[in-house]
């Protein structure tokens, strides 16, 4: 147990000895990260495409429930 405890205590002493350097490095990394995120453009893009083949499955299901388009140019007037 003693041979395991000695390296752990040495690491803890080293961490405590260089704590201000570690804290400074952490602050610099955080500030650079915050500046990078603040410079990113606020751009939100969403796209969706739905392709439905109404001639196969939906026509029998929607018969009597939906308006049937007139044949011809496809526009209802």
Long-range contacts (C-beta under 8 A, 24 or more apart in sequence): none
